[in-house]
Amino acid sequence: MKKLIAATASISLLAMVPSIPAKAQRQLDEDGVGNCIFAPVKLPFGKEGSAPYRQVTNTFNPGQTVYARCYYRGTLGSFRNKGRLYNSIRNDQAYSMNLFWVAPLADGSISPSQNGKAITRGVSLNAGDAMDWDGQLFTFGSEICEITVPLYDRERLKPYPNKCLNLKNAARFMERRIGLSPQPYAKFCVRVWHLASDTQKWSYSNDSWQRANVQSQRPMARGCFILQLD
């Protein structure tokens, strides 16, 4: 009877945990760019009130899979009008995601910046069948991942056997790259973006002057998490 009472109490407590509405997860920063949230479990689409979303965190341990759900300001299709001369979503049905390592401040503290150094080449994504998407799930782990390490980077970055990026090894490599001693933690930022152009410039190529679009990255969503290294 005591066990039954305890089980009933546990169920009651779980029922009292408030759900998290989608609008509480979806946010825009001061630049109108969407956000990314993170969890050690998969965050199912459209189920922000479910149990996995109560595990949202920005701190992880080495070996943990990091699930990132990124929210866009609107659907992918709504970004097509950005860029008078060129837009990668409109013209090429393509956009990109990348992972950046952010160096700590001089005193060793965590930098508030979301701008870091790209660890490896980003992932090119097909927008052709995703124009109505207003968010997306990305995964960084040992068994399933969005970013795999190309052959020319594997010796330096030491990925998992299936080529998935090993976040701890990547952080240690980035530290060595700038002459930084091993840190107790690392900051990573996810960025989803597309290319667009409103201007052109003249350039000399193949014995003639040519006009080319001046392309720039237009962020759609971004967010950061911390990986404990020690």
C-alpha positions in Angstrom: 0.0 0.0 0.0 2.9 2.4 0.8 4.4 1.7 -2.6 1.1 2.4 -4.3 0.7 5.7 -2.4 4.3 6.7 -3.3 3.8 5.9 -6.9 0.5 7.9 -6.9 2.3 10.8 -5.3 5.0 10.8 -8.0 2.5 10.8 -10.8 0.7 13.7 -9.1 3.9 15.7 -8.9 4.7 15.1 -12.5 1.2 16.2 -13.4 1.9 19.5 -11.5 5.0 20.3 -13.6 3.9 23.1 -15.9 4.1 22.6 -19.7 6.1 25.0 -21.7 4.2 26.7 -24.6 5.8 27.1 -28.0 5.7 30.9 -27.7 7.9 30.7 -24.6 10.6 28.7 -26.5 10.5 30.8 -29.7 12.2 34.1 -29.3 13.7 36.8 -31.4 16.8 38.8 -30.5 17.4 42.5 -30.9 18.3 41.9 -34.6 15.1 39.9 -35.3 17.0 36.6 -35.5 15.4 33.5 -34.1 16.9 31.4 -31.2 18.2 27.9 -30.7 17.5 25.8 -27.5 19.4 22.7 -26.4 18.7 19.5 -24.6 20.4 16.0 -24.0 17.2 14.4 -25.5 15.5 14.8 -28.8 13.1 17.8 -28.9 10.1 16.7 -30.9 8.6 19.1 -33.4 5.5 21.0 -32.2 5.4 19.3 -28.8 7.0 22.1 -26.6 4.7 21.2 -23.7 6.1 17.6 -23.5 8.6 16.1 -21.1 11.8 16.5 -23.3 11.4 20.3 -23.3 11.7 20.3 -19.5 15.2 19.1 -20.0 16.3 22.1 -22.0 19.7 23.3 -20.8 22.8 25.1 -22.0 25.4 22.9 -20.2 26.5 19.5 -21.3 29.2 16.9 -20.5 31.6 15.3 -22.9 30.0 12.4 -24.7 26.5 13.7 -24.3 24.4 14.1 -27.5 23.4 17.8 -27.9 20.0 18.3 -29.6 19.5 21.8 -30.9 16.0 23.0 -31.9 16.3 26.3 -33.8 13.3 28.6 -34.3 13.1 30.9 -37.3 11.3 34.3 -37.4 9.0 32.9 -40.1 9.0 30.0 -42.6 12.0 29.4 -44.8 9.9 30.7 -47.7 9.5 34.1 -45.9 13.3 34.7 -46.2 13.2 34.5 -50.0 12.6 38.2 -50.5 15.8 39.2 -48.7 18.5 40.2 -51.1 17.4 42.2 -54.2 20.0 40.6 -56.5 20.5 37.2 -55.0 19.2 35.0 -52.3 20.4 31.4 -51.8 17.0 30.2 -50.7 15.2 31.8 -53.6 17.8 31.2 -56.3 19.5 27.9 -55.2 17.0 26.5 -52.7 19.9 26.3 -50.2 20.8 27.5 -46.7 23.4 26.5 -44.2 24.1 25.6 -40.6 27.5 25.8 -38.9 29.0 25.3 -35.4 31.4 27.8 -34.0 33.8 27.7 -31.0 34.0 30.9 -29.0 37.3 31.6 -27.3 37.0 32.6 -23.6 37.8 36.2 -22.4 41.3 37.1 -21.3 40.4 36.4 -17.7 39.2 32.9 -18.6 35.5 33.7 -18.2 32.9 32.8 -20.8 32.6 35.3 -23.6 29.0 36.7 -24.1 29.7 36.8 -27.9 28.0 34.5 -30.3 30.7 35.1 -32.9 33.4 32.5 -32.9 35.7 30.5 -35.1 34.2 27.9 -37.5 35.5 24.5 -36.5 34.9 22.9 -39.9 32.9 23.4 -43.0 29.2 23.9 -42.3 26.3 21.9 -43.6 24.5 22.9 -46.8 20.8 22.3 -46.5 18.1 21.9 -49.1 15.2 24.3 -48.8 13.3 22.9 -51.7 10.9 20.7 -49.7 11.1 22.8 -46.5 9.8 26.2 -47.5 7.0 25.9 -44.9 9.4 25.0 -42.0 9.6 27.6 -39.3 12.2 25.6 -37.2 14.5 22.7 -37.3 16.3 20.1 -35.2 20.0 19.6 -35.4 22.0 16.9 -33.6 25.6 16.8 -32.4 26.6 13.4 -31.0 28.7 10.3 -31.3 26.0 8.1 -33.0 24.0 10.7 -34.9 25.1 14.1 -36.0 24.6 16.9 -38.5 28.2 17.8 -38.9 30.7 15.2 -40.0 34.4 15.9 -40.2 35.9 15.8 -43.8 38.9 13.7 -44.5 41.4 16.6 -44.5 40.4 17.6 -40.9 40.2 14.2 -39.2 43.7 14.0 -38.0 43.4 17.4 -36.3 39.9 17.2 -35.0 39.9 13.4 -34.0 36.2 12.8 -34.7 34.2 9.7 -33.6 34.7 6.5 -35.7 31.6 7.4 -37.7 33.1 10.8 -38.6 30.7 12.7 -36.3 32.4 15.7 -34.7 33.7 15.0 -31.2 33.0 18.3 -29.4 35.7 17.8 -26.7 38.4 17.0 -29.2 37.3 19.9 -31.3 37.5 22.3 -28.4 41.0 21.1 -27.4 42.2 21.5 -31.0 40.8 25.1 -31.2 42.6 25.9 -27.9 45.9 24.7 -29.3 45.3 26.6 -32.5 45.4 29.9 -30.7 47.9 28.9 -28.0 45.5 28.7 -25.2 46.0 26.3 -22.2 43.4 23.6 -21.6 40.2 25.2 -20.3 37.6 23.6 -18.0 34.8 24.3 -20.4 34.1 25.4 -24.0 31.4 27.5 -25.6 29.9 26.5 -28.9 27.4 28.4 -31.0 25.0 27.2 -33.6 24.1 29.5 -36.5 21.6 28.9 -39.3 21.9 31.3 -42.2 21.5 32.0 -45.9 23.3 34.1 -48.4 21.9 37.3 -49.9 23.1 40.2 -52.0 21.8 43.7 -52.6 24.9 45.2 -54.3 27.5 44.4 -56.9 31.1 45.2 -57.4 33.5 45.2 -60.3 36.3 42.7 -60.4 39.0 41.9 -63.0 39.0 38.3 -64.0 40.0 36.4 -67.2 41.4 39.5 -68.8 38.2 41.4 -68.4 36.2 43.5 -65.9 33.1 41.8 -64.6 30.4 42.7 -62.1 29.7 40.2 -59.3 27.2 40.1 -56.4 28.5 41.1 -53.0 27.1 38.2 -50.9 26.7 38.3 -47.1 25.5 35.8 -44.6 22.0 36.6 -43.2 21.4 34.8 -39.9 18.1 33.1 -39.4 18.6 31.5 -36.0 21.4 31.2 -33.5 22.2 30.0 -29.9 25.0 28.8 -27.7 25.7 26.1 -25.2 28.6 25.2 -22.8 30.5 21.9 -22.8 32.2 21.0 -19.5 35.6 19.6 -20.4 37.0 18.6 -17.0 
